[in-house]
Amino acid sequence: MSGLIYEEAKVFLVFVLHGICLLFGSDLLRAWRTVVPHGPVWTGIEDVLFWFGAGVWSFILVFLFQDGQLRLYMAAAAGGGMLLYRKIAGKRVARGLSWIFRLPIRLFSFFWKKIDIFCHKTIAKFAEKG
């Protein structure tokens, strides 16, 4: 009997982690959208692809752990994982991901400004000599 309970607890923890991963992926997509503006069509395409992938992944997990039988505690565990993630780390992770996505843009902008200043100074020197 203890082996059965161990397996059920393992499945429960896997689905808690599954819920956390689903919302992390959603935050990843949301942070990307804050950095790179999207139109409604592209946003819709991204959403459909993300949630299709999430559905396939959920189906695979249910198939692997319960031979395709969806149990209420698995859905509750995924929902609990989502709630846990949102309450504990959701906002900080979304902010951090946005910062990470903006970093290359900031670096490019910084170096572009330096190059632009250098070019203007060089052109001004040639203009004075000519």
C-alpha positions as CSV (number, residue, x, y, z in Angstrom):
1,M,0.0,0.0,0.0
2,S,2.8,2.4,0.8
3,G,4.2,2.0,-2.7
4,L,0.9,3.1,-4.2
5,I,0.8,6.2,-2.0
6,Y,4.4,7.0,-2.9
7,E,3.5,6.8,-6.6
8,E,0.4,9.0,-6.1
9,A,2.5,11.6,-4.2
10,K,5.1,11.6,-7.0
11,V,2.4,12.2,-9.6
12,F,0.9,15.0,-7.4
13,L,4.4,16.7,-7.2
14,V,4.9,16.3,-10.9
15,F,1.7,18.1,-11.6
16,V,2.4,20.8,-9.1
17,L,5.7,21.4,-11.0
18,H,3.7,21.2,-14.3
19,G,1.4,24.0,-13.1
20,I,4.5,26.1,-12.2
21,C,6.1,25.5,-15.6
22,L,2.9,26.4,-17.4
23,L,2.7,29.8,-15.7
24,F,6.5,30.4,-16.1
25,G,6.1,29.8,-19.8
26,S,3.1,32.2,-19.8
27,D,5.2,34.8,-18.0
28,L,8.1,34.2,-20.5
29,L,5.7,35.0,-23.3
30,R,4.3,38.0,-21.6
31,A,7.7,39.4,-20.8
32,W,8.7,38.9,-24.5
33,R,5.6,40.9,-25.5
34,T,6.5,43.8,-23.3
35,V,9.9,44.1,-24.9
36,V,8.9,43.5,-28.5
37,P,5.5,45.0,-29.3
38,H,3.1,42.6,-31.1
39,G,-0.1,43.2,-33.1
40,P,-3.2,41.3,-32.2
41,V,-2.7,38.7,-35.0
42,W,0.8,37.8,-33.9
43,T,-0.3,37.7,-30.3
44,G,-3.1,35.3,-31.2
45,I,-0.7,33.1,-33.1
46,E,1.7,33.0,-30.1
47,D,-1.1,32.2,-27.7
48,V,-2.5,29.4,-29.8
49,L,0.9,27.8,-30.3
50,F,1.7,28.1,-26.6
51,W,-1.5,26.7,-25.3
52,F,-1.5,24.0,-28.0
53,G,1.9,23.0,-26.8
54,A,0.8,23.2,-23.2
55,G,-2.2,20.9,-23.9
56,V,0.0,18.4,-25.7
57,W,2.5,18.4,-22.8
58,S,-0.3,18.0,-20.3
59,F,-1.7,15.0,-22.3
60,I,1.7,13.4,-22.4
61,L,2.1,13.7,-18.7
62,V,-1.3,12.3,-18.0
63,F,-0.6,9.4,-20.4
64,L,2.8,8.7,-18.9
65,F,1.8,8.8,-15.2
66,Q,-1.8,7.5,-15.2
67,D,-2.2,5.7,-18.6
68,G,-4.4,8.4,-19.9
69,Q,-6.8,8.6,-17.0
70,L,-7.3,12.1,-15.8
71,R,-7.6,12.3,-12.0
72,L,-9.1,15.2,-10.1
73,Y,-6.1,15.5,-7.8
74,M,-3.8,16.0,-10.9
75,A,-5.8,18.9,-12.1
76,A,-5.9,20.3,-8.5
77,A,-2.1,19.8,-8.2
78,A,-1.5,21.7,-11.4
79,G,-3.9,24.5,-10.3
80,G,-2.2,24.6,-6.9
81,G,1.2,24.8,-8.6
82,M,0.0,27.7,-10.7
83,L,-1.4,29.5,-7.6
84,L,1.8,28.9,-5.7
85,Y,3.9,30.3,-8.5
86,R,1.7,33.3,-9.0
87,K,1.7,34.2,-5.2
88,I,5.3,33.6,-4.5
89,A,7.3,34.4,-7.6
90,G,5.1,35.5,-10.4
91,K,5.6,39.3,-10.5
92,R,9.3,39.2,-9.7
93,V,9.9,36.5,-12.4
94,A,8.0,38.5,-15.0
95,R,9.9,41.7,-14.1
96,G,13.2,39.8,-14.2
97,L,12.5,38.2,-17.5
98,S,11.5,41.6,-19.0
99,W,14.8,43.0,-17.7
100,I,16.7,40.1,-19.3
101,F,15.0,40.5,-22.6
102,R,15.6,44.3,-22.6
103,L,19.4,43.9,-21.8
104,P,20.5,43.2,-25.4
105,I,18.4,46.1,-26.6
106,R,20.0,48.4,-24.0
107,L,23.5,47.3,-24.9
108,F,22.9,47.8,-28.6
109,S,21.4,51.2,-28.0
110,F,24.4,52.2,-25.8
111,F,27.0,51.1,-28.3
112,W,25.0,52.7,-31.2
113,K,25.0,56.0,-29.3
114,K,28.7,55.8,-28.8
115,I,29.3,55.0,-32.5
116,D,27.0,57.9,-33.5
117,I,28.9,60.4,-31.2
118,F,32.2,59.2,-32.6
119,C,31.0,59.6,-36.2
120,H,29.6,63.1,-35.5
121,K,32.9,64.2,-33.9
122,T,34.9,62.7,-36.8
123,I,32.7,64.5,-39.4
124,A,33.0,67.8,-37.5
125,K,36.8,67.5,-37.5
126,F,36.9,66.9,-41.2
127,A,34.4,69.8,-41.7
128,E,36.7,72.2,-39.8
129,K,39.8,71.2,-41.8
130,G,38.1,71.4,-45.2
